[in-house]
Amino acid sequence: MEEGTSKSPSNCAGTDHGDADPFQWDTREDCQVRQILDRVADKWSLLVIALLENRRLRFTELRREIDGVSQRMLTVTLRSLERDGLVKRTVHPVVPPRVEYELTPLGGTLHATIRSLVTWTEAHQEEIAVAREAYDRRAAEAV
């Protein structure tokens, strides 16, 4: 291991690069920053976090609201978000068991960031559509 490189996966900055951009992260698979970004930036997690803003939902309600998600994928997503401390799972002792999900305070802070991303997307969707059409035209002409 090179001098100055941390063995801790929580410190993924690697070796000292002097004037390196402080907003860059290590792209190694074992980097915790990358792992967290992979988790919170995947499409199912984004949708779950968005839907849970200021409310509790049952699993079936979440599944009904999220078009295209499988039961297994929603289960995996919710477990991962719970493990990361972003979602709280509450099991009510009734028959059949009722399970509800809600954002934790930490998850609520992430929701504000997601809202900014959605706002940006809405503001630039037409520009992106134009760019996609231009790209598709160039790709079709190149064939």
C-alpha positions as CSV (number, residue, x, y, z in Angstrom):
1,M,0.0,0.0,0.0
2,E,1.3,3.4,-0.9
3,E,2.4,5.8,1.8
4,G,-0.4,8.2,2.8
5,T,-3.2,5.7,1.7
6,S,-5.7,4.9,4.4
7,K,-6.7,1.2,5.0
8,S,-10.0,2.4,6.3
9,P,-12.9,2.2,3.8
10,S,-14.5,5.2,5.4
11,N,-11.6,7.3,4.2
12,C,-11.6,6.9,0.5
13,A,-9.6,9.9,-0.5
14,G,-6.6,7.7,-1.3
15,T,-3.2,9.3,-1.5
16,D,-2.8,13.0,-1.1
17,H,-3.2,14.7,-4.4
18,G,-2.5,18.2,-3.3
19,D,-4.9,20.5,-5.1
20,A,-7.4,17.8,-5.9
21,D,-11.0,18.7,-6.1
22,P,-12.5,18.2,-2.6
23,F,-15.9,17.2,-4.2
24,Q,-14.4,14.2,-6.0
25,W,-14.7,10.8,-4.4
26,D,-12.8,7.6,-4.8
27,T,-14.2,5.4,-7.5
28,R,-13.0,2.1,-5.9
29,E,-15.8,-0.3,-5.3
30,D,-14.9,-0.6,-1.5
31,C,-15.2,3.2,-1.0
32,Q,-18.1,4.0,1.5
33,V,-18.8,7.3,-0.3
34,R,-19.3,5.5,-3.6
35,Q,-21.4,2.8,-1.9
36,I,-23.7,5.4,-0.3
37,L,-24.0,7.3,-3.6
38,D,-24.8,4.0,-5.3
39,R,-27.6,3.3,-2.8
40,V,-29.2,6.8,-2.6
41,A,-28.9,7.6,-6.3
42,D,-30.5,4.4,-7.7
43,K,-34.0,4.9,-9.2
44,W,-35.9,2.8,-6.7
45,S,-34.4,4.5,-3.6
46,L,-35.0,8.0,-5.1
47,L,-38.7,7.1,-5.7
48,V,-39.2,5.6,-2.2
49,I,-37.6,8.6,-0.5
50,A,-39.7,11.0,-2.6
51,L,-42.9,9.1,-1.7
52,L,-42.2,8.9,2.0
53,E,-41.9,12.7,2.4
54,N,-43.9,13.6,5.6
55,R,-45.9,10.4,5.6
56,R,-45.9,6.7,6.4
57,L,-46.8,4.1,3.8
58,R,-47.3,0.4,3.9
59,F,-45.4,-1.9,1.6
60,T,-48.4,-2.4,-0.6
61,E,-49.0,1.3,-0.9
62,L,-45.4,1.9,-1.9
63,R,-45.5,-0.9,-4.5
64,R,-48.8,0.5,-6.0
65,E,-47.3,4.0,-6.2
66,I,-44.0,2.9,-7.9
67,D,-44.7,1.8,-11.4
68,G,-42.5,-1.1,-12.5
69,V,-40.9,-2.1,-9.2
70,S,-41.1,-5.8,-8.4
71,Q,-41.9,-7.0,-4.9
72,R,-38.4,-8.4,-4.5
73,M,-36.7,-5.1,-5.6
74,L,-38.8,-3.0,-3.3
75,T,-38.0,-5.3,-0.4
76,V,-34.3,-5.1,-1.2
77,T,-34.5,-1.3,-1.5
78,L,-36.4,-0.8,1.7
79,R,-34.0,-3.0,3.7
80,S,-31.0,-1.2,2.3
81,L,-32.5,2.2,3.1
82,E,-33.4,1.0,6.6
83,R,-29.8,-0.3,7.1
84,D,-28.4,3.1,6.0
85,G,-30.6,4.8,8.6
86,L,-32.8,6.6,6.0
87,V,-36.0,4.7,6.5
88,K,-37.7,3.5,9.6
89,R,-39.7,0.3,9.5
90,T,-42.5,-0.2,12.1
91,V,-44.3,-3.5,12.5
92,H,-47.6,-3.3,14.3
93,P,-48.6,-6.4,16.3
94,V,-51.8,-7.3,14.5
95,V,-52.9,-10.2,12.5
96,P,-52.0,-10.1,9.7
97,P,-48.9,-8.0,10.6
98,R,-49.1,-4.4,9.4
99,V,-45.7,-2.8,8.4
100,E,-45.2,0.8,7.7
101,Y,-42.3,2.8,6.4
102,E,-41.3,6.4,7.0
103,L,-38.3,8.6,6.6
104,T,-36.0,9.0,9.5
105,P,-34.7,12.6,10.2
106,L,-31.6,11.6,8.2
107,G,-33.8,10.5,5.3
108,G,-35.6,13.8,5.5
109,T,-32.4,15.7,4.9
110,L,-31.8,13.6,1.8
111,H,-35.3,14.3,0.6
112,A,-34.4,18.0,0.3
113,T,-31.5,17.1,-2.0
114,I,-33.6,14.9,-4.1
115,R,-36.2,17.7,-4.5
116,S,-33.4,19.9,-5.8
117,L,-32.5,17.2,-8.4
118,V,-36.1,16.9,-9.5
119,T,-36.4,20.7,-9.8
120,W,-33.3,20.8,-12.0
121,T,-34.6,18.0,-14.1
122,E,-38.0,19.7,-14.6
123,A,-36.2,23.0,-15.6
124,H,-34.0,21.3,-18.1
125,Q,-36.1,18.5,-19.5
126,E,-36.8,20.3,-22.8
127,E,-33.1,21.0,-23.4
128,I,-32.3,17.3,-22.7
129,A,-35.1,16.2,-25.1
130,V,-33.6,18.4,-27.8
131,A,-30.1,17.0,-27.1
132,R,-31.4,13.4,-27.3
133,E,-33.1,14.0,-30.6
134,A,-29.9,15.6,-32.0
135,Y,-27.8,12.7,-30.8
136,D,-30.3,10.1,-32.2
137,R,-30.2,11.9,-35.6
138,R,-26.4,11.9,-35.7
139,A,-26.3,8.2,-34.6
140,A,-28.9,7.3,-37.3
141,E,-26.9,9.2,-40.0
142,A,-23.6,7.4,-39.0
143,V,-25.1,4.0,-39.7
